[in-house]
Amino acid sequence: MEEKDYSEADGLSERTTPSKAQKSPQKIAKKYKSAICRVTLLDASEYECEVEKHGRGQVLFDLVCEHLNLLEKDYFGLTFCDADSQKNWLDPSKEIKKQIRSSPWNFAFTVKFYPPDPAQLTEDITRYYLCLQLRADIITGRLPCSFVTHALLGSYAVQAELGDYDAEEHVGNYVSELRFAPNQTRELEERIMELHKTYRGMTPGEAEIHFLENAKKLSMYGVDLHHAKDSEGIDIMLGVCANGLLIYRDRLRINRF
């Protein structure tokens, strides 16, 4: 098909009006502002990354999980503290900047859903992070234990962390720098060392499985407590867990839904 020169055919002069594209300055690619996020991990180390300020929580969560080589993500989440120091879960579907107002953007990587049966976890790394979370729960008193249970769980934690007892390497009170309980005593440490010496040949992975199998039996395992008041204005605690809603008063469970 023959092309027409419309400028000549229509009798227009060569001094035509510049096109809209010629008038407009060249468009510059939009630059997105970013923010530094600091995430405290379960081993107390810190992970730092940069995310777009309009990015959603899922973006940051995926970066953290990739850093940790974590595949079983559904059990975990990110938390942050608001102006009143209240813990909040970062919503993965919403923009980060609409959830956390203060600066800098500090978060904590933590367990959000405690598996009722940890044996069903398929990845060793998932069990490892669950153990770290439970150890923190025990140390802070969030997960109450008896002396016997403190000693048993503590001994498995030592086996997972230090391996087999070695008389030349593990001398004196070799567990004194490790934390197992809110009010740790020398008596507890001695009992932990006694049990640890009997675990020769147990791998760290096996020790973590034993730890989880005993921790899941605790009455407060996987219970997320929230302060509340009943209809009479009395302070109570609401516990949210896989089995439903629990109501506590003075550390005693008084109802379950």
KEPA-517733 format. One record per residue (C-alpha): residue in three letters; x negated, z, y. Coordinates in nm, 3 decimals, padded with zeros to 5 digits, m for minus. Layout:
residues N
@aa: Ala | xx: X | zz: Z | yy: Y
...
END
This chain:
residues 257
@aa: Met | xx: 00.000 | zz: 00.000 | yy: 00.000
@aa: Glu | xx: m00.136 | zz: m00.090 | yy: 00.340
@aa: Glu | xx: m00.209 | zz: 00.197 | yy: 00.567
@aa: Lys | xx: m00.086 | zz: 00.178 | yy: 00.923
@aa: Asp | xx: m00.270 | zz: 00.291 | yy: 01.230
@aa: Tyr | xx: 00.019 | zz: 00.463 | yy: 01.402
@aa: Ser | xx: m00.176 | zz: 00.518 | yy: 01.721
@aa: Glu | xx: m00.196 | zz: 00.143 | yy: 01.775
@aa: Ala | xx: 00.139 | zz: 00.043 | yy: 01.630
@aa: Asp | xx: 00.322 | zz: 00.285 | yy: 01.855
@aa: Gly | xx: 00.121 | zz: 00.191 | yy: 02.157
@aa: Leu | xx: m00.031 | zz: 00.535 | yy: 02.195
@aa: Ser | xx: m00.356 | zz: 00.580 | yy: 02.376
@aa: Glu | xx: m00.657 | zz: 00.719 | yy: 02.197
@aa: Arg | xx: m00.628 | zz: 01.033 | yy: 02.411
@aa: Thr | xx: m00.368 | zz: 01.186 | yy: 02.182
@aa: Thr | xx: m00.266 | zz: 01.550 | yy: 02.205
@aa: Pro | xx: m00.486 | zz: 01.766 | yy: 01.981
@aa: Ser | xx: m00.319 | zz: 01.873 | yy: 01.660
@aa: Lys | xx: m00.214 | zz: 02.233 | yy: 01.597
@aa: Ala | xx: m00.508 | zz: 02.273 | yy: 01.364
@aa: Gln | xx: m00.743 | zz: 02.157 | yy: 01.637
@aa: Lys | xx: m00.592 | zz: 02.397 | yy: 01.889
@aa: Ser | xx: m00.614 | zz: 02.702 | yy: 01.667
@aa: Pro | xx: m00.945 | zz: 02.875 | yy: 01.617
@aa: Gln | xx: m01.079 | zz: 02.865 | yy: 01.265
@aa: Lys | xx: m00.919 | zz: 03.134 | yy: 01.053
@aa: Ile | xx: m01.151 | zz: 03.412 | yy: 00.946
@aa: Ala | xx: m01.111 | zz: 03.564 | yy: 00.603
@aa: Lys | xx: m00.939 | zz: 03.900 | yy: 00.627
@aa: Lys | xx: m01.169 | zz: 04.192 | yy: 00.568
@aa: Tyr | xx: m01.024 | zz: 04.490 | yy: 00.388
@aa: Lys | xx: m01.130 | zz: 04.839 | yy: 00.484
@aa: Ser | xx: m01.263 | zz: 05.052 | yy: 00.203
@aa: Ala | xx: m01.304 | zz: 05.422 | yy: 00.141
@aa: Ile | xx: m01.546 | zz: 05.631 | yy: m00.061
@aa: Cys | xx: m01.387 | zz: 05.828 | yy: m00.345
@aa: Arg | xx: m01.561 | zz: 06.121 | yy: m00.510
@aa: Val | xx: m01.434 | zz: 06.229 | yy: m00.849
@aa: Thr | xx: m01.542 | zz: 06.550 | yy: m01.022
@aa: Leu | xx: m01.556 | zz: 06.484 | yy: m01.396
@aa: Leu | xx: m01.490 | zz: 06.726 | yy: m01.682
@aa: Asp | xx: m01.862 | zz: 06.785 | yy: m01.741
@aa: Ala | xx: m01.891 | zz: 06.896 | yy: m01.374
@aa: Ser | xx: m02.082 | zz: 06.581 | yy: m01.277
@aa: Glu | xx: m01.961 | zz: 06.365 | yy: m00.990
@aa: Tyr | xx: m01.868 | zz: 05.997 | yy: m00.988
@aa: Glu | xx: m01.858 | zz: 05.810 | yy: m00.659
@aa: Cys | xx: m01.705 | zz: 05.470 | yy: m00.598
@aa: Glu | xx: m01.562 | zz: 05.254 | yy: m00.322
@aa: Val | xx: m01.201 | zz: 05.135 | yy: m00.322
@aa: Glu | xx: m00.987 | zz: 04.939 | yy: m00.080
@aa: Lys | xx: m00.787 | zz: 05.170 | yy: 00.147
@aa: His | xx: m00.466 | zz: 04.994 | yy: 00.050
@aa: Gly | xx: m00.553 | zz: 05.013 | yy: m00.318
@aa: Arg | xx: m00.321 | zz: 05.189 | yy: m00.558
@aa: Gly | xx: m00.408 | zz: 05.494 | yy: m00.762
@aa: Gln | xx: m00.436 | zz: 05.283 | yy: m01.077
@aa: Val | xx: m00.737 | zz: 05.102 | yy: m00.931
@aa: Leu | xx: m00.935 | zz: 05.423 | yy: m00.890
@aa: Phe | xx: m00.822 | zz: 05.561 | yy: m01.227
@aa: Asp | xx: m00.933 | zz: 05.242 | yy: m01.405
@aa: Leu | xx: m01.275 | zz: 05.259 | yy: m01.236
@aa: Val | xx: m01.322 | zz: 05.618 | yy: m01.354
@aa: Cys | xx: m01.214 | zz: 05.536 | yy: m01.711
@aa: Glu | xx: m01.449 | zz: 05.237 | yy: m01.717
@aa: His | xx: m01.734 | zz: 05.459 | yy: m01.599
@aa: Leu | xx: m01.655 | zz: 05.704 | yy: m01.882
@aa: Asn | xx: m01.606 | zz: 05.432 | yy: m02.146
@aa: Leu | xx: m01.263 | zz: 05.583 | yy: m02.208
@aa: Leu | xx: m01.002 | zz: 05.374 | yy: m02.390
@aa: Glu | xx: m00.733 | zz: 05.635 | yy: m02.465
@aa: Lys | xx: m00.638 | zz: 05.671 | yy: m02.099
@aa: Asp | xx: m00.281 | zz: 05.793 | yy: m02.135
@aa: Tyr | xx: m00.382 | zz: 06.158 | yy: m02.180
@aa: Phe | xx: m00.572 | zz: 06.176 | yy: m01.851
@aa: Gly | xx: m00.512 | zz: 06.156 | yy: m01.479
@aa: Leu | xx: m00.658 | zz: 06.228 | yy: m01.135
@aa: Thr | xx: m00.567 | zz: 06.524 | yy: m00.918
@aa: Phe | xx: m00.627 | zz: 06.610 | yy: m00.553
@aa: Cys | xx: m00.551 | zz: 06.910 | yy: m00.333
@aa: Asp | xx: m00.327 | zz: 06.883 | yy: m00.029
@aa: Ala | xx: m00.358 | zz: 07.073 | yy: 00.301
@aa: Asp | xx: m00.208 | zz: 07.383 | yy: 00.137
@aa: Ser | xx: m00.460 | zz: 07.366 | yy: m00.150
@aa: Gln | xx: m00.182 | zz: 07.271 | yy: m00.392
@aa: Lys | xx: m00.282 | zz: 07.050 | yy: m00.683
@aa: Asn | xx: m00.113 | zz: 06.710 | yy: m00.692
@aa: Trp | xx: m00.132 | zz: 06.428 | yy: m00.942
@aa: Leu | xx: m00.238 | zz: 06.092 | yy: m00.802
@aa: Asp | xx: 00.045 | zz: 05.846 | yy: m00.862
@aa: Pro | xx: m00.110 | zz: 05.529 | yy: m01.009
@aa: Ser | xx: 00.172 | zz: 05.310 | yy: m00.877
@aa: Lys | xx: 00.137 | zz: 05.412 | yy: m00.511
@aa: Glu | xx: m00.127 | zz: 05.344 | yy: m00.248
@aa: Ile | xx: m00.394 | zz: 05.613 | yy: m00.239
@aa: Lys | xx: m00.387 | zz: 05.649 | yy: 00.140
@aa: Lys | xx: m00.014 | zz: 05.727 | yy: 00.131
@aa: Gln | xx: m00.074 | zz: 06.017 | yy: m00.105
@aa: Ile | xx: m00.388 | zz: 06.183 | yy: 00.023
@aa: Arg | xx: m00.396 | zz: 06.229 | yy: 00.399
@aa: Ser | xx: m00.718 | zz: 06.420 | yy: 00.450
@aa: Ser | xx: m01.071 | zz: 06.291 | yy: 00.440
@aa: Pro | xx: m01.292 | zz: 06.269 | yy: 00.239
@aa: Trp | xx: m01.107 | zz: 06.147 | yy: m00.066
@aa: Asn | xx: m01.197 | zz: 06.401 | yy: m00.334
@aa: Phe | xx: m01.040 | zz: 06.397 | yy: m00.678
@aa: Ala | xx: m01.076 | zz: 06.562 | yy: m01.016
@aa: Phe | xx: m01.050 | zz: 06.384 | yy: m01.349
@aa: Thr | xx: m00.850 | zz: 06.601 | yy: m01.587
@aa: Val | xx: m00.625 | zz: 06.606 | yy: m01.892
@aa: Lys | xx: m00.263 | zz: 06.540 | yy: m01.797
@aa: Phe | xx: m00.096 | zz: 06.527 | yy: m02.138
@aa: Tyr | xx: m00.229 | zz: 06.746 | yy: m02.419
@aa: Pro | xx: m00.178 | zz: 06.574 | yy: m02.756
@aa: Pro | xx: 00.032 | zz: 06.796 | yy: m02.989
@aa: Asp | xx: m00.196 | zz: 06.690 | yy: m03.274
@aa: Pro | xx: m00.551 | zz: 06.616 | yy: m03.152
@aa: Ala | xx: m00.638 | zz: 06.484 | yy: m03.499
@aa: Gln | xx: m00.443 | zz: 06.171 | yy: m03.411
@aa: Leu | xx: m00.693 | zz: 06.080 | yy: m03.139
@aa: Thr | xx: m00.895 | zz: 05.779 | yy: m03.250
@aa: Glu | xx: m01.198 | zz: 05.800 | yy: m03.020
@aa: Asp | xx: m01.474 | zz: 06.062 | yy: m03.038
@aa: Ile | xx: m01.515 | zz: 06.042 | yy: m02.661
@aa: Thr | xx: m01.148 | zz: 06.134 | yy: m02.611
@aa: Arg | xx: m01.187 | zz: 06.445 | yy: m02.828
@aa: Tyr | xx: m01.502 | zz: 06.535 | yy: m02.635
@aa: Tyr | xx: m01.324 | zz: 06.527 | yy: m02.298
@aa: Leu | xx: m01.027 | zz: 06.718 | yy: m02.438
@aa: Cys | xx: m01.267 | zz: 06.987 | yy: m02.560
@aa: Leu | xx: m01.424 | zz: 07.010 | yy: m02.215
@aa: Gln | xx: m01.080 | zz: 07.049 | yy: m02.057
@aa: Leu | xx: m00.978 | zz: 07.321 | yy: m02.303
@aa: Arg | xx: m01.303 | zz: 07.509 | yy: m02.251
@aa: Ala | xx: m01.235 | zz: 07.504 | yy: m01.877
@aa: Asp | xx: m00.876 | zz: 07.620 | yy: m01.939
@aa: Ile | xx: m01.005 | zz: 07.912 | yy: m02.147
@aa: Ile | xx: m01.277 | zz: 08.014 | yy: m01.902
@aa: Thr | xx: m01.036 | zz: 08.020 | yy: m01.608
@aa: Gly | xx: m00.778 | zz: 08.220 | yy: m01.803
@aa: Arg | xx: m00.524 | zz: 07.940 | yy: m01.801
@aa: Leu | xx: m00.533 | zz: 07.940 | yy: m02.182
@aa: Pro | xx: m00.533 | zz: 08.307 | yy: m02.294
@aa: Cys | xx: m00.707 | zz: 08.396 | yy: m02.620
@aa: Ser | xx: m00.769 | zz: 08.703 | yy: m02.833
@aa: Phe | xx: m01.123 | zz: 08.828 | yy: m02.891
@aa: Val | xx: m01.123 | zz: 08.672 | yy: m03.239
@aa: Thr | xx: m01.012 | zz: 08.333 | yy: m03.107
@aa: His | xx: m01.261 | zz: 08.346 | yy: m02.819
@aa: Ala | xx: m01.539 | zz: 08.404 | yy: m03.071
@aa: Leu | xx: m01.423 | zz: 08.130 | yy: m03.307
@aa: Leu | xx: m01.377 | zz: 07.866 | yy: m03.038
@aa: Gly | xx: m01.698 | zz: 07.972 | yy: m02.869
@aa: Ser | xx: m01.895 | zz: 07.932 | yy: m03.192
@aa: Tyr | xx: m01.767 | zz: 07.577 | yy: m03.241
@aa: Ala | xx: m01.852 | zz: 07.498 | yy: m02.879
@aa: Val | xx: m02.208 | zz: 07.621 | yy: m02.938
@aa: Gln | xx: m02.241 | zz: 07.412 | yy: m03.255
@aa: Ala | xx: m02.119 | zz: 07.104 | yy: m03.069
@aa: Glu | xx: m02.355 | zz: 07.165 | yy: m02.778
@aa: Leu | xx: m02.669 | zz: 07.306 | yy: m02.943
@aa: Gly | xx: m02.642 | zz: 07.181 | yy: m03.300
@aa: Asp | xx: m02.762 | zz: 07.382 | yy: m03.600
@aa: Tyr | xx: m02.907 | zz: 07.728 | yy: m03.548
@aa: Asp | xx: m03.286 | zz: 07.717 | yy: m03.532
@aa: Ala | xx: m03.465 | zz: 08.052 | yy: m03.563
@aa: Glu | xx: m03.765 | zz: 07.925 | yy: m03.366
@aa: Glu | xx: m03.567 | zz: 07.764 | yy: m03.087
@aa: His | xx: m03.265 | zz: 07.995 | yy: m03.063
@aa: Val | xx: m03.414 | zz: 08.336 | yy: m02.994
@aa: Gly | xx: m03.264 | zz: 08.646 | yy: m02.838
@aa: Asn | xx: m02.924 | zz: 08.603 | yy: m02.675
@aa: Tyr | xx: m02.945 | zz: 08.224 | yy: m02.665
@aa: Val | xx: m02.579 | zz: 08.176 | yy: m02.569
@aa: Ser | xx: m02.581 | zz: 08.404 | yy: m02.264
@aa: Glu | xx: m02.595 | zz: 08.112 | yy: m02.018
@aa: Leu | xx: m02.293 | zz: 07.940 | yy: m02.175
@aa: Arg | xx: m01.943 | zz: 08.037 | yy: m02.067
@aa: Phe | xx: m01.669 | zz: 08.107 | yy: m02.321
@aa: Ala | xx: m01.428 | zz: 08.356 | yy: m02.162
@aa: Pro | xx: m01.314 | zz: 08.484 | yy: m01.820
@aa: Asn | xx: m01.467 | zz: 08.828 | yy: m01.881
@aa: Gln | xx: m01.747 | zz: 08.748 | yy: m02.120
@aa: Thr | xx: m01.912 | zz: 09.045 | yy: m02.291
@aa: Arg | xx: m02.230 | zz: 09.093 | yy: m02.490
@aa: Glu | xx: m02.015 | zz: 09.186 | yy: m02.789
@aa: Leu | xx: m01.842 | zz: 08.847 | yy: m02.773
@aa: Glu | xx: m02.173 | zz: 08.663 | yy: m02.742
@aa: Glu | xx: m02.314 | zz: 08.844 | yy: m03.046
@aa: Arg | xx: m02.010 | zz: 08.754 | yy: m03.255
@aa: Ile | xx: m02.036 | zz: 08.389 | yy: m03.144
@aa: Met | xx: m02.402 | zz: 08.379 | yy: m03.251
@aa: Glu | xx: m02.316 | zz: 08.531 | yy: m03.590
@aa: Leu | xx: m02.061 | zz: 08.258 | yy: m03.656
@aa: His | xx: m02.285 | zz: 07.983 | yy: m03.521
@aa: Lys | xx: m02.555 | zz: 08.064 | yy: m03.775
@aa: Thr | xx: m02.313 | zz: 07.986 | yy: m04.059
@aa: Tyr | xx: m02.240 | zz: 07.628 | yy: m03.946
@aa: Arg | xx: m02.559 | zz: 07.460 | yy: m04.068
@aa: Gly | xx: m02.498 | zz: 07.093 | yy: m04.137
@aa: Met | xx: m02.186 | zz: 07.068 | yy: m03.921
@aa: Thr | xx: m02.208 | zz: 06.769 | yy: m03.685
@aa: Pro | xx: m02.108 | zz: 06.796 | yy: m03.317
@aa: Gly | xx: m01.807 | zz: 06.574 | yy: m03.389
@aa: Glu | xx: m01.692 | zz: 06.798 | yy: m03.674
@aa: Ala | xx: m01.738 | zz: 07.106 | yy: m03.455
@aa: Glu | xx: m01.517 | zz: 06.950 | yy: m03.187
@aa: Ile | xx: m01.246 | zz: 06.874 | yy: m03.444
@aa: His | xx: m01.252 | zz: 07.237 | yy: m03.565
@aa: Phe | xx: m01.238 | zz: 07.352 | yy: m03.203
@aa: Leu | xx: m00.931 | zz: 07.138 | yy: m03.131
@aa: Glu | xx: m00.752 | zz: 07.232 | yy: m03.453
@aa: Asn | xx: m00.775 | zz: 07.600 | yy: m03.360
@aa: Ala | xx: m00.707 | zz: 07.554 | yy: m02.987
@aa: Lys | xx: m00.381 | zz: 07.368 | yy: m03.050
@aa: Lys | xx: m00.241 | zz: 07.679 | yy: m03.224
@aa: Leu | xx: m00.256 | zz: 07.884 | yy: m02.903
@aa: Ser | xx: 00.086 | zz: 07.957 | yy: m02.753
@aa: Met | xx: m00.015 | zz: 07.827 | yy: m02.409
@aa: Tyr | xx: m00.185 | zz: 07.511 | yy: m02.537
@aa: Gly | xx: m00.080 | zz: 07.214 | yy: m02.326
@aa: Val | xx: 00.148 | zz: 07.419 | yy: m02.101
@aa: Asp | xx: 00.127 | zz: 07.330 | yy: m01.730
@aa: Leu | xx: 00.242 | zz: 07.635 | yy: m01.532
@aa: His | xx: 00.418 | zz: 07.626 | yy: m01.193
@aa: His | xx: 00.522 | zz: 07.920 | yy: m00.973
@aa: Ala | xx: 00.897 | zz: 07.958 | yy: m00.917
@aa: Lys | xx: 01.173 | zz: 08.217 | yy: m00.858
@aa: Asp | xx: 01.485 | zz: 08.280 | yy: m01.064
@aa: Ser | xx: 01.841 | zz: 08.315 | yy: m00.928
@aa: Glu | xx: 01.767 | zz: 08.678 | yy: m00.835
@aa: Gly | xx: 01.452 | zz: 08.591 | yy: m00.643
@aa: Ile | xx: 01.219 | zz: 08.729 | yy: m00.910
@aa: Asp | xx: 00.885 | zz: 08.554 | yy: m00.956
@aa: Ile | xx: 00.866 | zz: 08.349 | yy: m01.274
@aa: Met | xx: 00.648 | zz: 08.073 | yy: m01.413
@aa: Leu | xx: 00.781 | zz: 07.740 | yy: m01.531
@aa: Gly | xx: 00.581 | zz: 07.587 | yy: m01.811
@aa: Val | xx: 00.600 | zz: 07.214 | yy: m01.875
@aa: Cys | xx: 00.476 | zz: 07.089 | yy: m02.210
@aa: Ala | xx: 00.543 | zz: 06.832 | yy: m02.482
@aa: Asn | xx: 00.805 | zz: 07.062 | yy: m02.637
@aa: Gly | xx: 01.014 | zz: 07.099 | yy: m02.322
@aa: Leu | xx: 01.049 | zz: 07.349 | yy: m02.037
@aa: Leu | xx: 00.940 | zz: 07.710 | yy: m02.086
@aa: Ile | xx: 01.014 | zz: 08.009 | yy: m01.861
@aa: Tyr | xx: 00.769 | zz: 08.300 | yy: m01.838
@aa: Arg | xx: 00.789 | zz: 08.638 | yy: m01.670
@aa: Asp | xx: 00.486 | zz: 08.867 | yy: m01.667
@aa: Arg | xx: 00.311 | zz: 08.634 | yy: m01.912
@aa: Leu | xx: 00.596 | zz: 08.667 | yy: m02.163
@aa: Arg | xx: 00.814 | zz: 08.371 | yy: m02.255
@aa: Ile | xx: 01.177 | zz: 08.457 | yy: m02.185
@aa: Asn | xx: 01.346 | zz: 08.121 | yy: m02.234
@aa: Arg | xx: 01.296 | zz: 07.767 | yy: m02.357
@aa: Phe | xx: 01.482 | zz: 07.443 | yy: m02.287
END
